[in-house]
Amino acid sequence: MALTIPSKYVAGLGAVIALPDGSMEELNAALSKIPPSISLKEIASETAANVKSISRQDASRIVRAIVSLYVARFYSGDPPVPVDEFVDDLWQAFGQSGRKELRVPSEDTERIKLRFKRLLGIEAFGIGSKALNLQYEHEHSFCSARILTDARPVYGQDPKSSPKAVVIIHTLKLSYHQESGEVTKDFYVAMDAADIGALKQALDRAQSKAVGLKSLLDSTGVLVLE
């Protein structure tokens, strides 16, 4: 499969390449003990706490880069391409990127390839990455929300006179991701006080249903990723 290396993951992949062998062993040991999670921040924080030879910044970059590799591999087909083949494709992408951070001396090729093969065999990453795919496998996924509130005057027959009344208008701005999260767009909805109440009631109801569903799943022993 043809791979390209997005600029935002170069630092993380480069950090994996540059790590001393001892730090790499620490990293693998720490990651193998981390429970499945869809919170990259949580994984990076726990990794940094357990690998003293890697900075928190590098830990975050490495975690995000490795998760991106899992996602790319899962999208390669059903079933995904074998790890060995994927790493060969990744190596070709390193060479084509032209980035100095991704250059590996020929005598270190097999040693560094083995690093990526081991990282791509960590169960917590595999489960977490699949969960992330399922969570965001929608045409639109939520990014952020903001409500803008303003008062609009209502004039009588003479527009030069002071307003006779005022209406309060709320504008709900919903920002969402499109096209696998690479594109962010906005959607605006005008609301009044009753609409705000209805929206709040719907959100409260959704939270209550999630609590009940989680309680049911917990009783079955199924891990709920949040």
C-alpha positions as CSV (number, residue, x, y, z in Angstrom):
1,M,0.0,0.0,0.0
2,A,1.1,3.6,-0.7
3,L,1.8,5.6,2.4
4,T,2.6,9.2,3.0
5,I,3.9,10.8,6.2
6,P,1.9,13.8,7.4
7,S,4.1,16.6,8.7
8,K,2.4,16.5,12.1
9,Y,3.7,12.9,12.8
10,V,7.3,13.4,11.6
11,A,8.5,14.4,15.1
12,G,7.0,11.4,16.8
13,L,8.2,8.9,14.2
14,G,11.6,10.6,14.3
15,A,11.7,10.3,18.1
16,V,11.1,6.5,17.8
17,I,14.0,6.3,15.3
18,A,16.4,8.4,17.5
19,L,15.7,6.7,20.9
20,P,18.6,4.8,22.5
21,D,17.9,1.1,22.8
22,G,17.5,1.3,26.6
23,S,14.8,4.0,26.3
24,M,13.1,1.9,23.6
25,E,12.9,-1.1,25.9
26,E,11.5,1.1,28.6
27,L,8.9,2.5,26.2
28,N,7.8,-1.0,25.0
29,A,7.5,-2.2,28.6
30,A,5.4,0.8,29.7
31,L,3.1,0.6,26.6
32,S,2.5,-3.1,27.1
33,K,1.1,-2.4,30.6
34,I,-1.2,0.4,29.6
35,P,-4.9,-0.6,29.4
36,P,-6.9,0.1,26.2
37,S,-8.0,3.8,25.9
38,I,-9.2,6.2,23.3
39,S,-7.6,9.2,25.2
40,L,-4.3,9.9,23.5
41,K,-3.6,12.5,26.3
42,E,-4.1,9.8,28.9
43,I,-1.9,7.3,27.2
44,A,0.9,9.9,26.6
45,S,0.7,11.0,30.3
46,E,0.9,7.5,31.6
47,T,3.8,6.7,29.2
48,A,5.8,9.8,30.3
49,A,5.2,8.9,33.9
50,N,6.6,5.4,33.5
51,V,9.5,6.1,31.1
52,K,11.8,8.6,32.8
53,S,14.3,8.7,29.9
54,I,11.6,10.2,27.5
55,S,10.3,13.7,27.8
56,R,6.5,14.3,28.2
57,Q,6.6,16.1,24.9
58,D,8.3,13.3,23.0
59,A,6.0,10.7,24.7
60,S,3.0,12.6,23.4
61,R,4.4,12.9,19.9
62,I,5.3,9.2,19.8
63,V,1.9,8.0,21.0
64,R,0.1,10.2,18.4
65,A,2.4,9.0,15.7
66,I,2.0,5.3,16.6
67,V,-1.8,5.6,16.8
68,S,-1.8,7.1,13.3
69,L,0.1,4.1,12.0
70,Y,-2.5,1.7,13.6
71,V,-5.3,3.7,11.9
72,A,-3.5,3.7,8.5
73,R,-3.0,-0.1,8.8
74,F,-6.6,-0.7,9.7
75,Y,-7.7,1.3,6.7
76,S,-5.4,-0.7,4.4
77,G,-8.0,-3.5,4.0
78,D,-10.0,-6.1,5.7
79,P,-8.1,-7.9,7.0
80,P,-5.3,-5.3,7.3
81,V,-2.0,-5.9,5.6
82,P,0.5,-8.0,7.6
83,V,2.7,-6.0,10.0
84,D,5.9,-6.9,8.1
85,E,4.5,-5.7,4.8
86,F,3.1,-2.5,6.5
87,V,6.5,-1.7,8.0
88,D,8.1,-2.2,4.5
89,D,5.6,0.3,3.1
90,L,6.3,2.7,6.0
91,W,10.1,2.5,5.2
92,Q,9.4,3.4,1.6
93,A,7.4,6.4,2.8
94,F,10.2,7.5,5.1
95,G,12.6,7.6,2.1
96,Q,10.1,9.4,-0.1
97,S,9.3,12.0,2.6
98,G,12.8,13.7,2.3
99,R,12.7,14.5,6.0
100,K,16.0,14.2,7.7
101,E,14.3,13.0,10.9
102,L,13.2,9.9,9.1
103,R,16.6,9.0,7.6
104,V,18.0,5.7,8.9
105,P,21.5,4.5,8.1
106,S,21.5,1.2,6.2
107,E,23.3,-0.6,9.0
108,D,20.4,0.3,11.4
109,T,17.6,-0.6,9.1
110,E,16.6,-3.9,10.5
111,R,17.0,-2.8,14.1
112,I,14.7,0.2,13.6
113,K,12.2,-1.8,11.6
114,L,12.0,-4.2,14.5
115,R,11.1,-1.2,16.7
116,F,8.0,-0.4,14.6
117,K,7.0,-4.0,14.3
118,R,7.0,-4.3,18.1
119,L,5.1,-1.1,18.6
120,L,2.5,-2.2,16.1
121,G,1.9,-5.4,18.1
122,I,0.7,-3.7,21.3
123,E,-2.8,-4.8,22.2
124,A,-3.9,-1.6,24.0
125,F,-3.0,0.5,20.9
126,G,-4.8,-2.0,18.6
127,I,-8.1,-1.9,20.6
128,G,-7.9,1.8,21.2
129,S,-7.2,2.6,17.6
130,K,-10.1,0.5,16.4
131,A,-12.4,2.2,18.9
132,L,-11.3,5.6,17.7
133,N,-12.1,4.5,14.1
134,L,-15.6,3.4,15.2
135,Q,-16.1,6.6,17.2
136,Y,-15.3,8.9,14.3
137,E,-16.5,6.8,11.4
138,H,-19.3,9.3,10.6
139,E,-19.8,11.8,7.8
140,H,-19.7,14.5,10.5
141,S,-18.2,14.4,14.0
142,F,-18.5,17.0,16.7
143,C,-15.7,19.4,17.2
144,S,-17.0,22.3,19.4
145,A,-20.0,24.3,20.2
146,R,-20.7,28.0,21.1
147,I,-23.8,29.9,21.7
148,L,-23.9,33.6,20.7
149,T,-26.6,35.7,22.4
150,D,-27.8,39.1,21.2
151,A,-30.8,41.4,21.6
152,R,-32.5,42.6,18.5
153,P,-34.7,45.7,18.6
154,V,-38.3,45.8,17.4
155,Y,-39.3,49.2,15.9
156,G,-42.7,50.7,15.6
157,Q,-44.0,52.7,12.6
158,D,-41.3,55.3,12.9
159,P,-37.8,53.7,12.6
160,K,-36.3,56.9,13.9
161,S,-38.0,56.5,17.2
162,S,-36.6,54.3,20.0
163,P,-37.3,50.6,19.8
164,K,-40.7,49.4,21.1
165,A,-39.4,46.0,22.2
166,V,-36.4,43.7,22.1
167,V,-36.2,40.0,21.3
168,I,-33.4,37.9,22.6
169,I,-31.9,35.6,20.0
170,H,-29.4,32.7,20.6
171,T,-27.3,31.4,17.8
172,L,-25.9,27.9,18.3
173,K,-22.6,27.5,16.4
174,L,-21.7,23.9,15.9
175,S,-18.3,23.1,14.5
176,Y,-17.8,19.6,13.1
177,H,-15.1,17.6,11.4
178,Q,-15.6,16.3,7.9
179,E,-13.5,14.0,5.7
180,S,-11.8,12.0,8.4
181,G,-11.2,15.0,10.6
182,E,-9.0,16.9,8.2
183,V,-11.7,19.5,7.4
184,T,-13.6,21.6,10.0
185,K,-16.9,23.3,9.1
186,D,-19.5,25.3,11.0
187,F,-23.3,25.1,11.2
188,Y,-25.5,27.8,12.7
189,V,-29.0,27.4,14.2
190,A,-31.1,30.3,15.6
191,M,-32.8,29.5,19.0
192,D,-35.0,31.1,21.6
193,A,-35.2,30.4,25.3
194,A,-37.6,27.5,24.9
195,D,-35.2,25.9,22.3
196,I,-32.3,26.3,24.8
197,G,-34.4,24.4,27.4
198,A,-35.3,21.7,25.0
199,L,-31.7,21.2,23.9
200,K,-30.5,21.1,27.5
201,Q,-33.2,18.5,28.3
202,A,-32.2,16.4,25.4
203,L,-28.5,16.5,26.4
204,D,-29.3,15.6,30.0
205,R,-31.4,12.7,28.8
206,A,-28.5,11.5,26.6
207,Q,-26.2,11.5,29.6
208,S,-28.7,9.6,31.7
209,K,-29.1,6.9,29.0
210,A,-25.3,6.6,28.7
211,V,-25.0,6.1,32.5
212,G,-27.6,3.3,32.3
213,L,-26.0,1.7,29.3
214,K,-22.5,1.8,30.8
215,S,-23.9,0.2,34.0
216,L,-25.4,-2.6,32.0
217,L,-22.2,-3.2,30.0
218,D,-20.1,-3.1,33.2
219,S,-22.1,-6.0,34.6
220,T,-21.2,-8.1,31.6
221,G,-17.5,-7.4,32.0
222,V,-17.2,-5.7,28.6
223,L,-14.7,-2.8,28.7
224,V,-16.3,0.6,28.0
225,L,-13.9,3.0,26.4
226,E,-14.6,6.7,27.1
